[in-house]
Amino acid sequence: MSCPICEKAPDPIYRPFCSKRCADLDLGKWLKGDYAVPSEEPEDVEEAFEQVIHQSSKPH
């Protein structure tokens, strides 16, 4: 497996990255939102709140 940022061989200390620089670049991408985990939840907070209220008001 190579470094996911620059494709060099990984350093055991920073694995799977080759250096602190590449690890920091990857972290920066997560923090900026360049990477995202897929979700089926609505992005709008108000819409999510309305869905929760609507679901909790249904008779069980």
N, CA, C and O atoms as a GROMACS GRO file, in nm:
protein
  240
    1MET      N    1   0.085  -0.118   0.000
    1MET     CA    2   0.000   0.000   0.000
    1MET      C    3   0.089   0.124   0.000
    1MET      O    4   0.188   0.130   0.074
    2SER      N    5   0.056   0.220  -0.081
    2SER     CA    6   0.134   0.343  -0.087
    2SER      C    7   0.058   0.457  -0.020
    2SER      O    8  -0.061   0.446   0.010
    3CYS      N    9   0.129   0.565   0.004
    3CYS     CA   10   0.071   0.684   0.066
    3CYS      C   11  -0.047   0.732  -0.019
    3CYS      O   12  -0.032   0.752  -0.139
    4PRO      N   13  -0.164   0.750   0.042
    4PRO     CA   14  -0.281   0.793  -0.035
    4PRO      C   15  -0.270   0.936  -0.090
    4PRO      O   16  -0.348   0.975  -0.176
    5ILE      N   17  -0.176   1.013  -0.041
    5ILE     CA   18  -0.160   1.151  -0.089
    5ILE      C   19  -0.059   1.159  -0.202
    5ILE      O   20  -0.089   1.214  -0.308
    6CYS      N   21   0.061   1.103  -0.182
    6CYS     CA   22   0.167   1.120  -0.283
    6CYS      C   23   0.214   0.990  -0.347
    6CYS      O   24   0.297   0.993  -0.438
    7GLU      N   25   0.163   0.877  -0.301
    7GLU     CA   26   0.195   0.746  -0.358
    7GLU      C   27   0.335   0.692  -0.323
    7GLU      O   28   0.376   0.590  -0.378
    8LYS      N   29   0.407   0.758  -0.233
    8LYS     CA   30   0.537   0.706  -0.188
    8LYS      C   31   0.513   0.591  -0.090
    8LYS      O   32   0.400   0.568  -0.046
    9ALA      N   33   0.620   0.520  -0.056
    9ALA     CA   34   0.611   0.412   0.042
    9ALA      C   35   0.575   0.470   0.179
    9ALA      O   36   0.627   0.576   0.216
   10PRO      N   37   0.489   0.404   0.255
   10PRO     CA   38   0.450   0.458   0.385
   10PRO      C   39   0.562   0.446   0.489
   10PRO      O   40   0.644   0.355   0.484
   11ASP      N   41   0.562   0.539   0.582
   11ASP     CA   42   0.653   0.538   0.695
   11ASP      C   43   0.576   0.473   0.810
   11ASP      O   44   0.462   0.512   0.837
   12PRO      N   45   0.633   0.375   0.879
   12PRO     CA   46   0.561   0.308   0.988
   12PRO      C   47   0.507   0.404   1.094
   12PRO      O   48   0.403   0.377   1.156
   13ILE      N   49   0.575   0.515   1.116
   13ILE     CA   50   0.530   0.612   1.216
   13ILE      C   51   0.402   0.683   1.172
   13ILE      O   52   0.316   0.712   1.256
   14TYR      N   53   0.389   0.709   1.044
   14TYR     CA   54   0.275   0.786   0.993
   14TYR      C   55   0.180   0.701   0.909
   14TYR      O   56   0.093   0.754   0.840
   15ARG      N   57   0.195   0.570   0.914
   15ARG     CA   58   0.119   0.479   0.831
   15ARG      C   59  -0.030   0.512   0.833
   15ARG      O   60  -0.084   0.531   0.942
   16PRO      N   61  -0.098   0.520   0.724
   16PRO     CA   62  -0.062   0.478   0.589
   16PRO      C   63   0.009   0.586   0.508
   16PRO      O   64   0.031   0.569   0.388
   17PHE      N   65   0.046   0.696   0.572
   17PHE     CA   66   0.111   0.807   0.502
   17PHE      C   67   0.262   0.791   0.505
   17PHE      O   68   0.317   0.714   0.585
   18CYS      N   69   0.329   0.865   0.418
   18CYS     CA   70   0.476   0.857   0.412
   18CYS      C   71   0.541   0.959   0.505
   18CYS      O   72   0.660   0.946   0.536
   19SER      N   73   0.465   1.060   0.548
   19SER     CA   74   0.524   1.166   0.630
   19SER      C   75   0.416   1.240   0.707
   19SER      O   76   0.296   1.224   0.680
   20LYS      N   77   0.460   1.321   0.802
   20LYS     CA   78   0.366   1.405   0.877
   20LYS      C   79   0.297   1.503   0.783
   20LYS      O   80   0.179   1.534   0.800
   21ARG      N   81   0.370   1.552   0.685
   21ARG     CA   82   0.313   1.646   0.589
   21ARG      C   83   0.192   1.586   0.517
   21ARG      O   84   0.087   1.649   0.508
   22CYS      N   85   0.207   1.464   0.466
   22CYS     CA   86   0.096   1.400   0.396
   22CYS      C   87  -0.020   1.370   0.491
   22CYS      O   88  -0.136   1.383   0.453
   23ALA      N   89   0.012   1.329   0.614
   23ALA     CA   90  -0.094   1.305   0.713
   23ALA      C   91  -0.170   1.435   0.742
   23ALA      O   92  -0.292   1.434   0.752
   24ASP      N   93  -0.097   1.545   0.755
   24ASP     CA   94  -0.161   1.674   0.781
   24ASP      C   95  -0.244   1.722   0.662
   24ASP      O   96  -0.351   1.780   0.680
   25LEU      N   97  -0.194   1.697   0.540
   25LEU     CA   98  -0.272   1.733   0.420
   25LEU      C   99  -0.404   1.656   0.418
   25LEU      O  100  -0.508   1.713   0.385
   26ASP      N  101  -0.400   1.528   0.451
   26ASP     CA  102  -0.521   1.447   0.454
   26ASP      C  103  -0.618   1.498   0.561
   26ASP      O  104  -0.738   1.508   0.535
   27LEU      N  105  -0.567   1.528   0.678
   27LEU     CA  106  -0.651   1.582   0.784
   27LEU      C  107  -0.716   1.713   0.741
   27LEU      O  108  -0.834   1.736   0.766
   28GLY      N  109  -0.638   1.798   0.676
   28GLY     CA  110  -0.691   1.925   0.626
   28GLY      C  111  -0.805   1.904   0.528
   28GLY      O  112  -0.902   1.980   0.528
   29LYS      N  113  -0.795   1.801   0.444
   29LYS     CA  114  -0.903   1.772   0.349
   29LYS      C  115  -1.030   1.732   0.423
   29LYS      O  116  -1.140   1.772   0.384
   30TRP      N  117  -1.015   1.652   0.528
   30TRP     CA  118  -1.133   1.615   0.607
   30TRP      C  119  -1.195   1.738   0.673
   30TRP      O  120  -1.317   1.756   0.671
   31LEU      N  121  -1.111   1.822   0.731
   31LEU     CA  122  -1.162   1.939   0.803
   31LEU      C  123  -1.227   2.042   0.710
   31LEU      O  124  -1.321   2.110   0.751
   32LYS      N  125  -1.179   2.052   0.587
   32LYS     CA  126  -1.239   2.145   0.490
   32LYS      C  127  -1.365   2.088   0.426
   32LYS      O  128  -1.440   2.160   0.360
   33GLY      N  129  -1.390   1.959   0.446
   33GLY     CA  130  -1.507   1.897   0.387
   33GLY      C  131  -1.485   1.842   0.248
   33GLY      O  132  -1.580   1.811   0.177
   34ASP      N  133  -1.358   1.831   0.208
   34ASP     CA  134  -1.328   1.773   0.077
   34ASP      C  135  -1.368   1.626   0.072
   34ASP      O  136  -1.407   1.574  -0.033
   35TYR      N  137  -1.359   1.558   0.186
   35TYR     CA  138  -1.404   1.420   0.197
   35TYR      C  139  -1.536   1.423   0.272
   35TYR      O  140  -1.559   1.510   0.356
   36ALA      N  141  -1.621   1.329   0.242
   36ALA     CA  142  -1.747   1.321   0.315
   36ALA      C  143  -1.792   1.177   0.321
   36ALA      O  144  -1.772   1.099   0.227
   37VAL      N  145  -1.854   1.142   0.431
   37VAL     CA  146  -1.912   1.011   0.447
   37VAL      C  147  -2.057   1.020   0.400
   37VAL      O  148  -2.131   1.106   0.446
   38PRO      N  149  -2.098   0.933   0.308
   38PRO     CA  150  -2.235   0.940   0.258
   38PRO      C  151  -2.337   0.924   0.370
   38PRO      O  152  -2.316   0.847   0.464
   39SER      N  153  -2.445   0.996   0.359
   39SER     CA  154  -2.550   0.990   0.459
   39SER      C  155  -2.685   1.004   0.391
   39SER      O  156  -2.697   1.072   0.289
   40GLU      N  157  -2.785   0.940   0.447
   40GLU     CA  158  -2.920   0.956   0.396
   40GLU      C  159  -2.997   1.060   0.476
   40GLU      O  160  -3.114   1.086   0.450
   41GLU      N  161  -2.931   1.120   0.574
   41GLU     CA  162  -2.992   1.224   0.654
   41GLU      C  163  -3.000   1.354   0.574
   41GLU      O  164  -2.910   1.384   0.496
   42PRO      N  165  -3.107   1.431   0.593
   42PRO     CA  166  -3.116   1.559   0.522
   42PRO      C  167  -3.008   1.655   0.570
   42PRO      O  168  -2.972   1.656   0.688
   43GLU      N  169  -2.957   1.735   0.478
   43GLU     CA  170  -2.852   1.830   0.513
   43GLU      C  171  -2.908   1.948   0.592
   43GLU      O  172  -2.838   2.007   0.675
   44ASP      N  173  -3.030   1.982   0.567
   44ASP     CA  174  -3.091   2.096   0.633
   44ASP      C  175  -3.134   2.056   0.774
   44ASP      O  176  -3.211   1.961   0.791
   45VAL      N  177  -3.087   2.126   0.874
   45VAL     CA  178  -3.117   2.094   1.013
   45VAL      C  179  -3.266   2.106   1.041
   45VAL      O  180  -3.323   2.021   1.111
   46GLU      N  181  -3.330   2.208   0.989
   46GLU     CA  182  -3.474   2.224   1.012
   46GLU      C  183  -3.553   2.109   0.951
   46GLU      O  184  -3.649   2.060   1.011
   47GLU      N  185  -3.513   2.066   0.832
   47GLU     CA  186  -3.581   1.953   0.768
   47GLU      C  187  -3.564   1.826   0.851
   47GLU      O  188  -3.658   1.749   0.867
   48ALA      N  189  -3.445   1.805   0.904
   48ALA     CA  190  -3.419   1.688   0.987
   48ALA      C  191  -3.505   1.693   1.113
   48ALA      O  192  -3.561   1.592   1.154
   49PHE      N  193  -3.515   1.809   1.173
   49PHE     CA  194  -3.596   1.827   1.294
   49PHE      C  195  -3.742   1.795   1.264
   49PHE      O  196  -3.808   1.726   1.342
   50GLU      N  197  -3.794   1.847   1.153
   50GLU     CA  198  -3.933   1.821   1.115
   50GLU      C  199  -3.957   1.673   1.093
   50GLU      O  200  -4.063   1.621   1.130
   51GLN      N  201  -3.862   1.603   1.032
   51GLN     CA  202  -3.877   1.459   1.010
   51GLN      C  203  -3.884   1.384   1.143
   51GLN      O  204  -3.963   1.291   1.157
   52VAL      N  205  -3.801   1.422   1.238
   52VAL     CA  206  -3.802   1.357   1.368
   52VAL      C  207  -3.935   1.381   1.438
   52VAL      O  208  -3.993   1.288   1.494
   53ILE      N  209  -3.984   1.504   1.434
   53ILE     CA  210  -4.112   1.536   1.496
   53ILE      C  211  -4.224   1.457   1.429
   53ILE      O  212  -4.310   1.401   1.497
   54HIS      N  213  -4.223   1.452   1.296
   54HIS     CA  214  -4.326   1.382   1.222
   54HIS      C  215  -4.324   1.233   1.254
   54HIS      O  216  -4.430   1.173   1.272
   55GLN      N  217  -4.206   1.173   1.262
   55GLN     CA  218  -4.196   1.031   1.291
   55GLN      C  219  -4.238   0.999   1.435
   55GLN      O  220  -4.299   0.896   1.461
   56SER      N  221  -4.206   1.088   1.527
   56SER     CA  222  -4.241   1.061   1.668
   56SER      C  223  -4.389   1.084   1.696
   56SER      O  224  -4.441   1.036   1.797
   57SER      N  225  -4.458   1.157   1.608
   57SER     CA  226  -4.601   1.181   1.630
   57SER      C  227  -4.690   1.074   1.568
   57SER      O  228  -4.811   1.074   1.589
   58LYS      N  229  -4.630   0.982   1.491
   58LYS     CA  230  -4.708   0.872   1.432
   58LYS      C  231  -4.748   0.775   1.541
   58LYS      O  232  -4.669   0.746   1.631
   59PRO      N  233  -4.871   0.723   1.534
   59PRO     CA  234  -4.911   0.620   1.632
   59PRO      C  235  -4.832   0.491   1.608
   59PRO      O  236  -4.806   0.453   1.494
   60HIS      N  237  -4.795   0.426   1.716
   60HIS     CA  238  -4.714   0.303   1.704
   60HIS      C  239  -4.802   0.184   1.707
   60HIS      O  240  -4.754   0.071   1.698
   0.00000   0.00000   0.00000
